[in-house]
Amino acid sequence: MSDAKKGDWVQIHEIVLKPEERTGKLPEDTKKVPLELWVKGFLNHDANLNDMVEITTLTGRIVKGELVSVNPRYEYGFGEEYVPEILKIGRQLRGILKGGDNK
């Protein structure tokens, strides 16, 4: 049984650049750490936590990375719970702005 199913809202993590790959024109403390990326989107296939996966973001980008969270919570003031209605609002608004319904 997988931790996440295709279509689930998830968060992934990727190391974009290792410390030794970063430019020399950075502050010393910044050069010592990797450049990391965290992205949320819809899972493109069933997977388990820590698997390498592919997601589709709300803007339609396809991104690959390590699955780190299923139904990640928003951390900017909507409380401790995942709020699926907020996710739907964004998709509906994009559809309305493009002249479609997009439920």
N, C-alpha and C positions, 0 to 999 in steps of 0.2 A: 504494500500500500504506500502510495507516495504522500509526501507532506503537502504538496500543492498540485492542483489540477490545471490543465490548460484553461486559460481565461481568468485565472485568479489574479488579483491585484497583489503585486509582490515588489520587493526591493532587492536590487543586486549591487554587488561591489566589484570594483576592478582596480588593479594597480595599473595606472596609465604609464608612469615612468618610475623606475627604480632610482634610488638616490644617486647612483653612479651615472645614470642616464640624463640627469637634469643639467640644465645650463649652469655655467660657472658664474653667471651674472645675478645670482640670488644671494640673499643674506645667508650667513653661515648656518643658522639654525634651520632655515628652510631647506638648504641643500642636503641636510642630513636625513630627511624623511622622504618617503615616496610621494608622488603625486597620485592621489586616490580619487575615485569617482564612485558616487552612490547614485543610483537611478531607480525610479519607481515606474512600473508599467504592468502590462498584462502579459502573463506567462504564455509562451507559444507552444508549450508541451508539458505534460506531467513531469514532476521532478521532486527531488528531496532536497532539504536544506543542505547547503555546501556543494551542491552539484553545479557544474557550469551550465548555464541556461541562456536562452534567447528570449527577450521580451520585446513588446511593442509599446512605446511610450504614448502618452496622450496626443503628442504631436505627430505620431506615425513613424517615428524613428525606430529602427531595429537595433537593439543593443545587446551585447553578450557580456556575461559576468557571472560571478558566484552568487547563487541564491542565498540571501542572508535573512530574509523576513517574508512572511506571508501575512497579508492584510496589515501592512505597517501602519502604525498610527500617525496622525498628523501631530507635530510637536509645536504648533504655534497657536494654541489657545482654544481648541475644540474639545478639550478634555482628554481623558485617558483611553477612550475607546475609538476604534475605527468607525468612521462615519460614512457609510456607503452613499448616502444622499448627496454629500458634497462632491464626490466623484461624478455622480450622475449630472449634477448641475453644470459642471465644466463641459461635459460632452454635449449636453443639450444646448448650452449657450453657443458653442462652436457651430453646431448644426443650424441654429437660428440665424447666426451671423452670416453663414454661407448660403442662406436662403432655403435650407431644408428643414426637416423635422428632427432627425437624428435622435430617436428615443433611446 
